[in-house]
Amino acid sequence: MLSQEPNSITSPSWWQLINWISDPIGFQRKYSQKYGDIFSMHLSGIGSSVIVGNPQAIQEIFNQDSKFDVGRGNELAKPLLGENSLILLDGGRHRRERKLLMPPFHGEKLQAYAKQICLITEQTGSQWQINQPFVVRSTMQKISLEVILQIVFGLSQGERYEQLKPLLTSWLDMTDSPLRSSMLFLRFLQKDWGIWTPWGRMKQRQRQIHDLLQAEITEKRTKQDSTGGDVLSLMMAAQDENGQVMSDEELRDELLTILFAGHETTATTLSWAFYQILRHPDILEKLQHELDSLGNNHNPMEIAQLPHLTAVCQETLRMYPVIPALFPRIAKSSIKIAGYEFGAETTFLPSIYLVHYREDLYPNPQQFKPERFLERQYSPAEYLPFGGGSRRCLGYALAQLEMKLVLATILSKYQLVLAEDKPIKIQRRGFTLAPKGGVRIMITGKRI
Ligand code: HEM
């Protein structure tokens, strides 16, 4: 017989907030050991949520998608991305903009990007010096930023792009540690008192980014050039049911969202992949053997089909969720989940981490074992690195293709080693999770 409500963490809400900001993985591990795979937390100044690590319950949430609002649960991201960001939208507007943004990130379009991704990776690799350690996360961020800028704007050069790249990176680096991330969660720190305050500096960079995006929008409007296949052109050409086009503010927030969501995440996951591959010489050897078997002159899309490479990417995404939990799902009316009755306005946080570390689904979950994905299939609620339902990551297909192509290009060309022997911890980086220190590696020689 189930009780009326799941267990609730009893520590003070300010203490829960500090722990959630500083170590969201340790937080979930600790309380799931105490309370099981569904429990409530209360974060001071933010509110209560039910953390769900039970795949059946998550499936129930995905199945009843239309009974939840998600956009308004992402309120914390508003100061960063703007109120018109896809992740803050709900209902008809969310559906419409998602439909508009899906095609450039899927299907045939991806094939067109494949060669470009390999080329960008080759150019980056050609600058590496033998035996000179570098932070792989920063390098991966350069590659993924270049990729997403090309897809979003359809261009890869010009003064504006050269300005935008370092600005976006330094803007995101402003929340590269738990302490620096706290300003995203603590509203009293969100005061723009000029550039001597962290928030003031953050806002200043954001204004500079807005100006560059606005200049791009204005230029495209002046040229009346909305015919290209890039994301900005598609958004500019789109009309709603009343024939209304998107305003400049709407375009700007959406561009920023895609730039933000579309490159840090992929770069972080790639750096974890390098970390694990280089810690396991047997896995590296298997991968290089698989890549060599393709021979020269293969189509980049053949790389995407390679079973070991695919399994390595899947296992990396299992072990290292890029966000501590999926976007909040707020029940629009009372709802039954996992046998409990919840009232309207209950917020659910399906936890990628808790599901991906379940012993019953992933035996020895702390071990990097790509073969598990060759041995069995997982349902959408058992394996959810990209979320699910109508909020599933817009860029999941691009991200997976990009991961495979970048790994394949580098691993087939270079011999690499980790530059440090110590285990690397997961650390909060803004709303995301990343390897502390970014993973230092170096090339020891060329293979071809
Ligand atoms: C390894 C890389 C990536 C991972 C692990 C990842 C993961 C996620 C997750 C977990 C969500 C939340 C889904 C939910 O709550 O159900 C999400 C949403 C989203 N992602 Fe990704 N993502 C990645 C790359 C990308 C890329 C390349 C793009 C570029 C288009 C992108 C754009 C988005 C957008 C726009 C949303 C919001 C979707 C909505 O609210 O409808 N992501 N992503």
Boltz pocket constraint, residues with backbone or C-beta under 6 A from the ligand:
constraints:
  - pocket:
      binder: B
      contacts: [[A, 86], [A, 87], [A, 88], [A, 98], [A, 105], [A, 257], [A, 258], [A, 261], [A, 262], [A, 263], [A, 265], [A, 266], [A, 269], [A, 317], [A, 322], [A, 323], [A, 325], [A, 326], [A, 327], [A, 328], [A, 384], [A, 385], [A, 386], [A, 387], [A, 388], [A, 389], [A, 390], [A, 391], [A, 392], [A, 393], [A, 394], [A, 395], [A, 396], [A, 398], [A, 399], [A, 400]]
      max_distance: 6.0
